[in-house]
């Protein structure tokens, strides 16, 4: 009897949205006019995750593209963009945020409306940042800007600025410029975490981590500095 060996071929699907500049991505969570003003300062293109398109229209920013399973997208929002810019991905094994993130190629993605309201949606968004570690993405919340720590990053922040680290899995790192350095401290969700740290008097934080598992949480008042640092940082590839 002949023996056959299974062959597995990795299929690379084409990315939907390409840009050489940062892209804004809006979800169905809480988004304010201030959030939109900040994003529009840095982005020319807006992508909507499913029902986030309705929120975008309410805030008078028409998305260029809509991606998602379309279970919460209104007829009005669908009609706001041309049919060739509607990308329905019906599978239910991933969130709309994940569907968008994996289909956007840009130097940086600014995520609005993916935190707050429902904690399960917020937690899912955080997990997706780790799953899609090769995508630089900032999530803007009501009080903070949140992002996955790249292999290394340097941020200029004022003395005393809150600087929290939260591990999504086991991860270790090194730091300079924090009141409580993290060197040599294994972190994980059910063990040691790094919340409520602060920037020391140097006003410059250098952070390096050994895995794409660490969230960085900084007051949103410093979102511009964080954006510039993320663009200049290395990536997980």
LINWOCOR-V723430 format. One record per residue. N is the residue number from 0. RES is the residue in one letter. D_FIRST is the distance of its C-alpha to the first C-alpha in Angstrom with 1 decimal. Layout:
n->N res->RES d_first->D_FIRST
n->N res->RES d_first->D_FIRST
//
This chain:
n->0 res->X d_first->0.0
n->1 res->X d_first->3.8
n->2 res->X d_first->6.5
n->3 res->X d_first->9.7
n->4 res->X d_first->13.1
n->5 res->X d_first->15.8
n->6 res->X d_first->18.9
n->7 res->X d_first->22.3
n->8 res->X d_first->25.2
n->9 res->X d_first->28.7
n->10 res->X d_first->30.8
n->11 res->X d_first->34.5
n->12 res->X d_first->36.7
n->13 res->X d_first->40.1
n->14 res->X d_first->43.0
n->15 res->X d_first->45.6
n->16 res->X d_first->48.9
n->17 res->X d_first->49.8
n->18 res->X d_first->53.2
n->19 res->X d_first->54.8
n->20 res->X d_first->57.2
n->21 res->X d_first->56.9
n->22 res->X d_first->55.9
n->23 res->X d_first->57.2
n->24 res->X d_first->54.8
n->25 res->X d_first->56.4
n->26 res->X d_first->55.1
n->27 res->X d_first->56.6
n->28 res->X d_first->58.4
n->29 res->X d_first->62.0
n->30 res->X d_first->63.1
n->31 res->X d_first->66.8
n->32 res->X d_first->68.8
n->33 res->X d_first->69.1
n->34 res->X d_first->65.4
n->35 res->X d_first->65.1
n->36 res->X d_first->68.1
n->37 res->X d_first->66.5
n->38 res->X d_first->63.1
n->39 res->X d_first->64.8
n->40 res->X d_first->66.7
n->41 res->X d_first->63.4
n->42 res->X d_first->61.2
n->43 res->X d_first->61.5
n->44 res->X d_first->58.3
n->45 res->X d_first->57.5
n->46 res->X d_first->54.1
n->47 res->X d_first->54.1
n->48 res->X d_first->51.4
n->49 res->X d_first->51.4
n->50 res->X d_first->54.7
n->51 res->X d_first->56.2
n->52 res->X d_first->57.1
n->53 res->X d_first->59.7
n->54 res->X d_first->61.2
n->55 res->X d_first->61.4
n->56 res->X d_first->63.3
n->57 res->X d_first->65.7
n->58 res->X d_first->66.4
n->59 res->X d_first->66.9
n->60 res->X d_first->63.9
n->61 res->X d_first->61.6
n->62 res->X d_first->58.0
n->63 res->X d_first->56.4
n->64 res->X d_first->52.9
n->65 res->X d_first->51.7
n->66 res->X d_first->48.2
n->67 res->X d_first->46.9
n->68 res->X d_first->45.5
n->69 res->X d_first->49.0
n->70 res->X d_first->49.5
n->71 res->X d_first->53.0
n->72 res->X d_first->54.0
n->73 res->X d_first->57.0
n->74 res->X d_first->57.5
n->75 res->X d_first->60.4
n->76 res->X d_first->58.3
n->77 res->X d_first->55.6
n->78 res->X d_first->58.3
n->79 res->X d_first->59.7
n->80 res->X d_first->57.1
n->81 res->X d_first->55.6
n->82 res->X d_first->52.4
n->83 res->X d_first->50.5
n->84 res->X d_first->51.4
n->85 res->X d_first->49.9
n->86 res->X d_first->46.4
n->87 res->X d_first->45.0
n->88 res->X d_first->42.0
n->89 res->X d_first->41.1
n->90 res->X d_first->38.6
n->91 res->X d_first->40.2
n->92 res->X d_first->38.4
n->93 res->X d_first->41.1
n->94 res->X d_first->44.9
n->95 res->X d_first->46.9
n->96 res->X d_first->48.1
n->97 res->X d_first->44.6
n->98 res->X d_first->43.8
n->99 res->X d_first->46.9
n->100 res->X d_first->46.5
n->101 res->X d_first->43.0
n->102 res->X d_first->44.2
n->103 res->X d_first->47.5
n->104 res->X d_first->47.8
n->105 res->X d_first->51.3
n->106 res->X d_first->53.2
n->107 res->X d_first->54.2
n->108 res->X d_first->53.8
n->109 res->X d_first->56.8
n->110 res->X d_first->55.8
n->111 res->X d_first->58.4
n->112 res->X d_first->58.1
n->113 res->X d_first->55.1
n->114 res->X d_first->57.2
n->115 res->X d_first->59.6
n->116 res->X d_first->59.9
n->117 res->X d_first->56.6
n->118 res->X d_first->55.5
n->119 res->X d_first->51.9
n->120 res->X d_first->51.8
n->121 res->X d_first->53.5
n->122 res->X d_first->51.0
n->123 res->X d_first->48.1
n->124 res->X d_first->49.7
n->125 res->X d_first->50.2
n->126 res->X d_first->46.5
n->127 res->X d_first->45.6
n->128 res->X d_first->47.8
n->129 res->X d_first->45.6
n->130 res->X d_first->42.3
n->131 res->X d_first->43.6
n->132 res->X d_first->45.3
n->133 res->X d_first->45.0
n->134 res->X d_first->47.5
n->135 res->X d_first->51.2
n->136 res->X d_first->52.7
n->137 res->X d_first->56.0
n->138 res->X d_first->56.6
n->139 res->X d_first->60.2
n->140 res->X d_first->61.4
n->141 res->X d_first->64.9
n->142 res->X d_first->65.9
n->143 res->X d_first->63.3
n->144 res->X d_first->60.9
n->145 res->X d_first->57.5
n->146 res->X d_first->54.8
n->147 res->X d_first->51.8
n->148 res->X d_first->53.0
n->149 res->X d_first->51.5
n->150 res->X d_first->50.9
n->151 res->X d_first->54.6
n->152 res->X d_first->57.6
n->153 res->X d_first->61.4
n->154 res->X d_first->63.6
n->155 res->X d_first->67.4
n->156 res->X d_first->68.7
n->157 res->X d_first->72.2
n->158 res->X d_first->73.2
n->159 res->X d_first->72.5
n->160 res->X d_first->69.9
n->161 res->X d_first->67.3
n->162 res->X d_first->63.9
n->163 res->X d_first->61.2
n->164 res->X d_first->57.7
n->165 res->X d_first->55.1
n->166 res->X d_first->51.6
n->167 res->X d_first->48.6
n->168 res->X d_first->46.5
n->169 res->X d_first->47.1
n->170 res->X d_first->48.9
n->171 res->X d_first->51.6
n->172 res->X d_first->54.1
n->173 res->X d_first->57.3
n->174 res->X d_first->60.5
n->175 res->X d_first->63.9
n->176 res->X d_first->66.7
n->177 res->X d_first->66.0
n->178 res->X d_first->68.4
n->179 res->X d_first->65.6
n->180 res->X d_first->63.1
n->181 res->X d_first->59.5
n->182 res->X d_first->58.5
n->183 res->X d_first->56.4
n->184 res->X d_first->56.1
n->185 res->X d_first->52.5
n->186 res->X d_first->52.6
n->187 res->X d_first->50.4
n->188 res->X d_first->51.2
n->189 res->X d_first->51.6
n->190 res->X d_first->53.5
n->191 res->X d_first->55.9
n->192 res->X d_first->56.6
n->193 res->X d_first->59.1
n->194 res->X d_first->61.2
n->195 res->X d_first->64.9
n->196 res->X d_first->65.1
n->197 res->X d_first->67.7
n->198 res->X d_first->68.4
n->199 res->X d_first->70.9
n->200 res->X d_first->74.0
n->201 res->X d_first->72.2
n->202 res->X d_first->70.9
n->203 res->X d_first->67.7
n->204 res->X d_first->64.4
n->205 res->X d_first->61.5
n->206 res->X d_first->58.3
n->207 res->X d_first->54.9
n->208 res->X d_first->51.8
n->209 res->X d_first->48.5
n->210 res->X d_first->46.3
n->211 res->X d_first->46.5
n->212 res->X d_first->47.7
n->213 res->X d_first->51.5
n->214 res->X d_first->53.7
n->215 res->X d_first->57.1
n->216 res->X d_first->59.9
n->217 res->X d_first->63.2
n->218 res->X d_first->66.2
n->219 res->X d_first->65.8
n->220 res->X d_first->69.2
n->221 res->X d_first->67.4
n->222 res->X d_first->64.6
n->223 res->X d_first->65.8
n->224 res->X d_first->65.6
n->225 res->X d_first->62.2
n->226 res->X d_first->61.0
n->227 res->X d_first->62.3
n->228 res->X d_first->60.8
n->229 res->X d_first->57.3
n->230 res->X d_first->57.5
n->231 res->X d_first->58.4
n->232 res->X d_first->55.8
n->233 res->X d_first->52.4
n->234 res->X d_first->49.3
n->235 res->X d_first->46.0
n->236 res->X d_first->44.2
//
